[in-house]
Amino acid sequence: MLCLIVILKQWIIMKIFCVGRNYIEHAKELGNNVPDEPVIFMKPKNALLPPFSPFYYPEFSNELHYEVELVLRISKNGRYIPPKQANKYYNAITVGIDFTARDIQNELKQKGLPWEKAKAWDNSAVIGNWVDITKETANKPFIFSLKNNDEIVQEGNSSNMIFSFDTIIAHISNYFSLNIGDIIFTGTPAGVGECVVGDILQGFLAEEKMFEVEIK
Ligand code: MG
């Protein structure tokens, strides 16, 4: 019973916010300008791959990309949060994948249309196990990486983010209420790439494996 409560607590998600272009090298690799304020988009709840569920290659895309990202979990309700107070509003971190149908996104971008069909489809958000953020870990950079078939394909360090966790939270809260259980994908470092059926993706926070997903 306790185990079930722990699992449920890990998976009660409210809203899913995502930050685009938060690492200079990644913005450049996709030919985008470096933004002067956080680029925010959202995924619906259905975008979250449920625990123990298989991940299927989306039928509408021929170019599925992984984007490994640090993901924060909001622990306090707030609106108009000052950047200096923002660290009181999240208490857990993990690594996740913002799966992207890059072919669809390029089409939409060209037409100046919204990204949801490329980014927010069912099961397009994968998250790993939550790790509590402590006083010791809060002030150090978070190092993370993604392996595809046992080869490292992306490596990131939170100190290279254009917009810090606190800036992102303050910015989002100027437009949307943040609620306990909301999660924030904080942007992907350089090295995004294509994945195909049969690939096995593993996300790491420092040396610790947080998730494993096989593309079916
Ligand atoms: Mg992303």
py3Dmol code that shows the C-alpha trace and the ligand (Angstrom):
import py3Dmol

protein = """\
ATOM      1  CA  MET A   1       0.000   0.000   0.000  1.00  0.00           C
ATOM      2  CA  LEU A   2       2.786   2.393   1.006  1.00  0.00           C
ATOM      3  CA  CYS A   3       4.567   1.516  -2.230  1.00  0.00           C
ATOM      4  CA  LEU A   4       1.421   2.402  -4.223  1.00  0.00           C
ATOM      5  CA  ILE A   5       1.121   5.757  -2.444  1.00  0.00           C
ATOM      6  CA  VAL A   6       4.785   6.505  -3.181  1.00  0.00           C
ATOM      7  CA  ILE A   7       4.282   5.652  -6.883  1.00  0.00           C
ATOM      8  CA  LEU A   8       1.107   7.756  -7.083  1.00  0.00           C
ATOM      9  CA  LYS A   9       2.848  10.689  -5.399  1.00  0.00           C
ATOM     10  CA  GLN A  10       5.583  10.483  -8.005  1.00  0.00           C
ATOM     11  CA  TRP A  11       3.071  10.619 -10.832  1.00  0.00           C
ATOM     12  CA  ILE A  12       0.478  13.209  -9.857  1.00  0.00           C
ATOM     13  CA  ILE A  13       1.217  15.727 -12.563  1.00  0.00           C
ATOM     14  CA  MET A  14      -0.755  18.891 -13.091  1.00  0.00           C
ATOM     15  CA  LYS A  15       0.621  20.968 -15.969  1.00  0.00           C
ATOM     16  CA  ILE A  16       3.677  20.356 -18.118  1.00  0.00           C
ATOM     17  CA  PHE A  17       5.705  23.430 -19.070  1.00  0.00           C
ATOM     18  CA  CYS A  18       8.663  23.261 -21.432  1.00  0.00           C
ATOM     19  CA  VAL A  19      11.445  25.697 -22.216  1.00  0.00           C
ATOM     20  CA  GLY A  20      12.824  25.896 -25.738  1.00  0.00           C
ATOM     21  CA  ARG A  21      16.305  27.104 -26.784  1.00  0.00           C
ATOM     22  CA  ASN A  22      17.782  27.333 -23.297  1.00  0.00           C
ATOM     23  CA  TYR A  23      21.327  26.331 -24.308  1.00  0.00           C
ATOM     24  CA  ILE A  24      23.260  28.460 -26.801  1.00  0.00           C
ATOM     25  CA  GLU A  25      24.783  25.501 -28.657  1.00  0.00           C
ATOM     26  CA  HIS A  26      21.377  23.862 -29.088  1.00  0.00           C
ATOM     27  CA  ALA A  27      19.733  27.048 -30.388  1.00  0.00           C
ATOM     28  CA  LYS A  28      22.536  27.275 -32.952  1.00  0.00           C
ATOM     29  CA  GLU A  29      22.326  23.619 -34.049  1.00  0.00           C
ATOM     30  CA  LEU A  30      18.688  24.118 -35.066  1.00  0.00           C
ATOM     31  CA  GLY A  31      19.443  27.457 -36.730  1.00  0.00           C
ATOM     32  CA  ASN A  32      17.531  29.502 -34.136  1.00  0.00           C
ATOM     33  CA  ASN A  33      18.454  32.836 -32.598  1.00  0.00           C
ATOM     34  CA  VAL A  34      19.454  32.898 -28.928  1.00  0.00           C
ATOM     35  CA  PRO A  35      16.314  34.201 -27.171  1.00  0.00           C
ATOM     36  CA  ASP A  36      16.297  37.239 -24.884  1.00  0.00           C
ATOM     37  CA  GLU A  37      13.559  35.793 -22.686  1.00  0.00           C
ATOM     38  CA  PRO A  38      12.546  32.168 -21.994  1.00  0.00           C
ATOM     39  CA  VAL A  39      10.680  30.419 -24.844  1.00  0.00           C
ATOM     40  CA  ILE A  40       7.775  28.634 -23.153  1.00  0.00           C
ATOM     41  CA  PHE A  41       5.386  26.031 -24.494  1.00  0.00           C
ATOM     42  CA  MET A  42       3.181  23.400 -22.866  1.00  0.00           C
ATOM     43  CA  LYS A  43       2.227  19.776 -23.227  1.00  0.00           C
ATOM     44  CA  PRO A  44      -1.088  18.383 -21.968  1.00  0.00           C
ATOM     45  CA  LYS A  45      -1.221  15.742 -19.227  1.00  0.00           C
ATOM     46  CA  ASN A  46      -1.746  13.028 -21.841  1.00  0.00           C
ATOM     47  CA  ALA A  47       1.724  13.771 -23.149  1.00  0.00           C
ATOM     48  CA  LEU A  48       3.238  12.031 -20.151  1.00  0.00           C
ATOM     49  CA  LEU A  49       4.258   8.440 -20.858  1.00  0.00           C
ATOM     50  CA  PRO A  50       2.637   6.487 -18.012  1.00  0.00           C
ATOM     51  CA  PRO A  51       4.954   4.373 -15.851  1.00  0.00           C
ATOM     52  CA  PHE A  52       5.698   0.913 -17.263  1.00  0.00           C
ATOM     53  CA  SER A  53       4.059   1.796 -20.605  1.00  0.00           C
ATOM     54  CA  PRO A  54       5.730   1.087 -23.951  1.00  0.00           C
ATOM     55  CA  PHE A  55       6.755   4.017 -26.131  1.00  0.00           C
ATOM     56  CA  TYR A  56       5.582   3.695 -29.753  1.00  0.00           C
ATOM     57  CA  TYR A  57       7.092   5.614 -32.672  1.00  0.00           C
ATOM     58  CA  PRO A  58       4.406   8.172 -33.660  1.00  0.00           C
ATOM     59  CA  GLU A  59       2.751   7.176 -36.943  1.00  0.00           C
ATOM     60  CA  PHE A  60       2.514  10.767 -38.239  1.00  0.00           C
ATOM     61  CA  SER A  61       6.268  11.409 -38.189  1.00  0.00           C
ATOM     62  CA  ASN A  62       9.293  10.185 -40.124  1.00  0.00           C
ATOM     63  CA  GLU A  63      11.831  12.082 -38.043  1.00  0.00           C
ATOM     64  CA  LEU A  64      11.528  11.473 -34.312  1.00  0.00           C
ATOM     65  CA  HIS A  65      14.127  13.325 -32.216  1.00  0.00           C
ATOM     66  CA  TYR A  66      15.142  12.875 -28.577  1.00  0.00           C
ATOM     67  CA  GLU A  67      15.784  15.959 -26.437  1.00  0.00           C
ATOM     68  CA  VAL A  68      17.104  15.112 -22.986  1.00  0.00           C
ATOM     69  CA  GLU A  69      16.314  17.748 -20.362  1.00  0.00           C
ATOM     70  CA  LEU A  70      16.443  18.436 -16.644  1.00  0.00           C
ATOM     71  CA  VAL A  71      12.891  18.427 -15.285  1.00  0.00           C
ATOM     72  CA  LEU A  72      11.763  20.252 -12.133  1.00  0.00           C
ATOM     73  CA  ARG A  73       8.761  19.514  -9.956  1.00  0.00           C
ATOM     74  CA  ILE A  74       6.823  22.411  -8.441  1.00  0.00           C
ATOM     75  CA  SER A  75       6.168  22.062  -4.694  1.00  0.00           C
ATOM     76  CA  LYS A  76       4.273  25.253  -3.866  1.00  0.00           C
ATOM     77  CA  ASN A  77       1.441  27.183  -5.529  1.00  0.00           C
ATOM     78  CA  GLY A  78       2.360  30.628  -6.799  1.00  0.00           C
ATOM     79  CA  ARG A  79       1.833  33.493  -9.221  1.00  0.00           C
ATOM     80  CA  TYR A  80       4.112  36.485  -9.909  1.00  0.00           C
ATOM     81  CA  ILE A  81       6.988  34.771  -8.111  1.00  0.00           C
ATOM     82  CA  PRO A  82      10.055  37.028  -7.701  1.00  0.00           C
ATOM     83  CA  PRO A  83      13.239  35.357  -9.039  1.00  0.00           C
ATOM     84  CA  LYS A  84      14.825  35.562  -5.587  1.00  0.00           C
ATOM     85  CA  GLN A  85      11.957  33.550  -4.079  1.00  0.00           C
ATOM     86  CA  ALA A  86      11.712  31.029  -6.919  1.00  0.00           C
ATOM     87  CA  ASN A  87      13.951  28.396  -5.317  1.00  0.00           C
ATOM     88  CA  LYS A  88      11.243  27.852  -2.683  1.00  0.00           C
ATOM     89  CA  TYR A  89       8.790  26.670  -5.350  1.00  0.00           C
ATOM     90  CA  TYR A  90      10.479  23.439  -6.519  1.00  0.00           C
ATOM     91  CA  ASN A  91      11.866  20.561  -4.533  1.00  0.00           C
ATOM     92  CA  ALA A  92      12.645  17.697  -6.904  1.00  0.00           C
ATOM     93  CA  ILE A  93      14.505  17.111 -10.117  1.00  0.00           C
ATOM     94  CA  THR A  94      14.801  14.381 -12.705  1.00  0.00           C
ATOM     95  CA  VAL A  95      15.824  13.868 -16.300  1.00  0.00           C
ATOM     96  CA  GLY A  96      13.306  13.454 -19.100  1.00  0.00           C
ATOM     97  CA  ILE A  97      12.863  13.452 -22.849  1.00  0.00           C
ATOM     98  CA  ASP A  98      10.923  16.100 -24.731  1.00  0.00           C
ATOM     99  CA  PHE A  99      10.242  13.870 -27.758  1.00  0.00           C
ATOM    100  CA  THR A 100       9.839  15.936 -30.899  1.00  0.00           C
ATOM    101  CA  ALA A 101       8.497  15.099 -34.356  1.00  0.00           C
ATOM    102  CA  ARG A 102      11.167  17.264 -36.001  1.00  0.00           C
ATOM    103  CA  ASP A 103       9.726  16.965 -39.526  1.00  0.00           C
ATOM    104  CA  ILE A 104       6.344  18.205 -38.305  1.00  0.00           C
ATOM    105  CA  GLN A 105       7.964  20.961 -36.234  1.00  0.00           C
ATOM    106  CA  ASN A 106       9.954  22.220 -39.232  1.00  0.00           C
ATOM    107  CA  GLU A 107       6.786  22.329 -41.337  1.00  0.00           C
ATOM    108  CA  LEU A 108       4.889  24.221 -38.635  1.00  0.00           C
ATOM    109  CA  LYS A 109       7.762  26.630 -38.003  1.00  0.00           C
ATOM    110  CA  GLN A 110       7.986  27.421 -41.720  1.00  0.00           C
ATOM    111  CA  LYS A 111       4.289  28.264 -41.768  1.00  0.00           C
ATOM    112  CA  GLY A 112       4.539  30.249 -38.528  1.00  0.00           C
ATOM    113  CA  LEU A 113       2.079  27.866 -36.847  1.00  0.00           C
ATOM    114  CA  PRO A 114       1.998  26.579 -33.233  1.00  0.00           C
ATOM    115  CA  TRP A 115       4.165  23.547 -32.330  1.00  0.00           C
ATOM    116  CA  GLU A 116       1.717  21.325 -30.459  1.00  0.00           C
ATOM    117  CA  LYS A 117       1.373  18.673 -33.166  1.00  0.00           C
ATOM    118  CA  ALA A 118       5.162  18.281 -33.161  1.00  0.00           C
ATOM    119  CA  LYS A 119       5.733  18.440 -29.419  1.00  0.00           C
ATOM    120  CA  ALA A 120       2.637  17.786 -27.329  1.00  0.00           C
ATOM    121  CA  TRP A 121       1.225  14.501 -28.648  1.00  0.00           C
ATOM    122  CA  ASP A 122       0.302  11.569 -26.390  1.00  0.00           C
ATOM    123  CA  ASN A 123       3.358  10.059 -24.662  1.00  0.00           C
ATOM    124  CA  SER A 124       5.773  12.681 -26.005  1.00  0.00           C
ATOM    125  CA  ALA A 125       7.049  13.447 -22.490  1.00  0.00           C
ATOM    126  CA  VAL A 126       9.140  10.909 -20.624  1.00  0.00           C
ATOM    127  CA  ILE A 127      10.317  11.523 -17.079  1.00  0.00           C
ATOM    128  CA  GLY A 128      12.559   9.556 -14.761  1.00  0.00           C
ATOM    129  CA  ASN A 129      12.493   8.979 -11.020  1.00  0.00           C
ATOM    130  CA  TRP A 130      12.333  12.097  -8.881  1.00  0.00           C
ATOM    131  CA  VAL A 131      15.281  13.074  -6.722  1.00  0.00           C
ATOM    132  CA  ASP A 132      14.798  15.525  -3.855  1.00  0.00           C
ATOM    133  CA  ILE A 133      16.748  18.751  -4.172  1.00  0.00           C
ATOM    134  CA  THR A 134      18.625  19.366  -0.931  1.00  0.00           C
ATOM    135  CA  LYS A 135      20.518  22.373   0.393  1.00  0.00           C
ATOM    136  CA  GLU A 136      23.744  20.680  -0.721  1.00  0.00           C
ATOM    137  CA  THR A 137      22.616  19.921  -4.283  1.00  0.00           C
ATOM    138  CA  ALA A 138      20.688  23.175  -4.857  1.00  0.00           C
ATOM    139  CA  ASN A 139      23.784  25.304  -5.313  1.00  0.00           C
ATOM    140  CA  LYS A 140      25.769  22.932  -7.487  1.00  0.00           C
ATOM    141  CA  PRO A 141      25.378  22.413 -11.226  1.00  0.00           C
ATOM    142  CA  PHE A 142      23.301  19.411 -12.268  1.00  0.00           C
ATOM    143  CA  ILE A 143      25.097  17.215 -14.787  1.00  0.00           C
ATOM    144  CA  PHE A 144      22.997  14.982 -17.036  1.00  0.00           C
ATOM    145  CA  SER A 145      23.269  12.854 -20.136  1.00  0.00           C
ATOM    146  CA  LEU A 146      21.450  10.602 -22.571  1.00  0.00           C
ATOM    147  CA  LYS A 147      22.639   7.316 -24.013  1.00  0.00           C
ATOM    148  CA  ASN A 148      21.234   5.809 -27.183  1.00  0.00           C
ATOM    149  CA  ASN A 149      22.069   2.117 -27.421  1.00  0.00           C
ATOM    150  CA  ASP A 150      24.757   2.539 -24.761  1.00  0.00           C
ATOM    151  CA  GLU A 151      26.492   5.422 -26.534  1.00  0.00           C
ATOM    152  CA  ILE A 152      26.403   8.926 -25.022  1.00  0.00           C
ATOM    153  CA  VAL A 153      24.566  11.219 -27.455  1.00  0.00           C
ATOM    154  CA  GLN A 154      23.827  14.266 -25.286  1.00  0.00           C
ATOM    155  CA  GLU A 155      25.557  15.752 -22.248  1.00  0.00           C
ATOM    156  CA  GLY A 156      24.325  18.765 -20.320  1.00  0.00           C
ATOM    157  CA  ASN A 157      25.206  20.937 -17.365  1.00  0.00           C
ATOM    158  CA  SER A 158      22.679  23.276 -15.749  1.00  0.00           C
ATOM    159  CA  SER A 159      25.344  25.973 -15.429  1.00  0.00           C
ATOM    160  CA  ASN A 160      25.234  26.338 -19.234  1.00  0.00           C
ATOM    161  CA  MET A 161      21.551  27.225 -19.306  1.00  0.00           C
ATOM    162  CA  ILE A 162      20.754  30.660 -20.734  1.00  0.00           C
ATOM    163  CA  PHE A 163      17.915  31.055 -18.212  1.00  0.00           C
ATOM    164  CA  SER A 164      18.335  29.586 -14.719  1.00  0.00           C
ATOM    165  CA  PHE A 165      15.689  27.524 -12.935  1.00  0.00           C
ATOM    166  CA  ASP A 166      14.724  30.592 -10.880  1.00  0.00           C
ATOM    167  CA  THR A 167      14.427  32.857 -13.916  1.00  0.00           C
ATOM    168  CA  ILE A 168      12.281  30.269 -15.715  1.00  0.00           C
ATOM    169  CA  ILE A 169       9.934  29.856 -12.746  1.00  0.00           C
ATOM    170  CA  ALA A 170       9.580  33.600 -12.222  1.00  0.00           C
ATOM    171  CA  HIS A 171       8.920  34.103 -15.936  1.00  0.00           C
ATOM    172  CA  ILE A 172       6.317  31.324 -16.244  1.00  0.00           C
ATOM    173  CA  SER A 173       4.518  32.597 -13.138  1.00  0.00           C
ATOM    174  CA  ASN A 174       3.981  36.003 -14.754  1.00  0.00           C
ATOM    175  CA  TYR A 175       1.642  34.293 -17.234  1.00  0.00           C
ATOM    176  CA  PHE A 176       0.385  31.109 -15.543  1.00  0.00           C
ATOM    177  CA  SER A 177      -0.299  30.037 -11.981  1.00  0.00           C
ATOM    178  CA  LEU A 178       2.162  27.411 -10.890  1.00  0.00           C
ATOM    179  CA  ASN A 179       0.622  24.602  -8.872  1.00  0.00           C
ATOM    180  CA  ILE A 180       1.973  21.785  -6.775  1.00  0.00           C
ATOM    181  CA  GLY A 181       2.695  18.876  -9.125  1.00  0.00           C
ATOM    182  CA  ASP A 182       3.368  20.979 -12.213  1.00  0.00           C
ATOM    183  CA  ILE A 183       6.579  20.005 -13.956  1.00  0.00           C
ATOM    184  CA  ILE A 184       8.979  22.023 -16.082  1.00  0.00           C
ATOM    185  CA  PHE A 185      11.225  20.679 -18.832  1.00  0.00           C
ATOM    186  CA  THR A 186      14.089  23.172 -18.723  1.00  0.00           C
ATOM    187  CA  GLY A 187      15.498  22.828 -22.236  1.00  0.00           C
ATOM    188  CA  THR A 188      17.854  20.523 -24.068  1.00  0.00           C
ATOM    189  CA  PRO A 189      21.594  20.895 -24.612  1.00  0.00           C
ATOM    190  CA  ALA A 190      23.218  20.391 -28.025  1.00  0.00           C
ATOM    191  CA  GLY A 191      23.298  16.976 -29.620  1.00  0.00           C
ATOM    192  CA  VAL A 192      19.617  16.338 -30.329  1.00  0.00           C
ATOM    193  CA  GLY A 193      19.198  13.629 -32.900  1.00  0.00           C
ATOM    194  CA  GLU A 194      17.046  11.075 -34.587  1.00  0.00           C
ATOM    195  CA  CYS A 195      15.942   7.820 -33.018  1.00  0.00           C
ATOM    196  CA  VAL A 196      14.402   4.794 -34.686  1.00  0.00           C
ATOM    197  CA  VAL A 197      12.403   1.719 -33.714  1.00  0.00           C
ATOM    198  CA  GLY A 198      14.545  -0.577 -31.570  1.00  0.00           C
ATOM    199  CA  ASP A 199      16.651   2.188 -30.030  1.00  0.00           C
ATOM    200  CA  ILE A 200      17.071   2.106 -26.281  1.00  0.00           C
ATOM    201  CA  LEU A 201      17.355   5.535 -24.640  1.00  0.00           C
ATOM    202  CA  GLN A 202      18.676   5.907 -21.105  1.00  0.00           C
ATOM    203  CA  GLY A 203      18.736   9.163 -19.155  1.00  0.00           C
ATOM    204  CA  PHE A 204      21.241   9.878 -16.384  1.00  0.00           C
ATOM    205  CA  LEU A 205      21.463  12.480 -13.630  1.00  0.00           C
ATOM    206  CA  ALA A 206      25.191  12.508 -12.847  1.00  0.00           C
ATOM    207  CA  GLU A 207      25.980   8.776 -12.844  1.00  0.00           C
ATOM    208  CA  GLU A 208      22.526   7.603 -11.809  1.00  0.00           C
ATOM    209  CA  LYS A 209      20.160   6.109 -14.377  1.00  0.00           C
ATOM    210  CA  MET A 210      16.758   7.802 -14.127  1.00  0.00           C
ATOM    211  CA  PHE A 211      14.838   6.145 -16.986  1.00  0.00           C
ATOM    212  CA  GLU A 212      15.101   3.725 -19.867  1.00  0.00           C
ATOM    213  CA  VAL A 213      12.821   3.807 -22.912  1.00  0.00           C
ATOM    214  CA  GLU A 214      12.764   1.456 -25.866  1.00  0.00           C
ATOM    215  CA  ILE A 215      11.281   2.803 -29.106  1.00  0.00           C
ATOM    216  CA  LYS A 216       8.703   0.266 -30.300  1.00  0.00           C
TER     217      LYS A 216
END
"""
ligand_1 = """\
1
MG
Mg 12.929 20.570 -25.623
"""
view = py3Dmol.view(width=600, height=400)
view.addModel(protein, "pdb")
view.setStyle({"model": 0}, {"cartoon": {"style": "trace"}})
view.addModel(ligand_1, "xyz")
view.setStyle({"model": 1}, {"stick": {}})
view.zoomTo()
view.show()
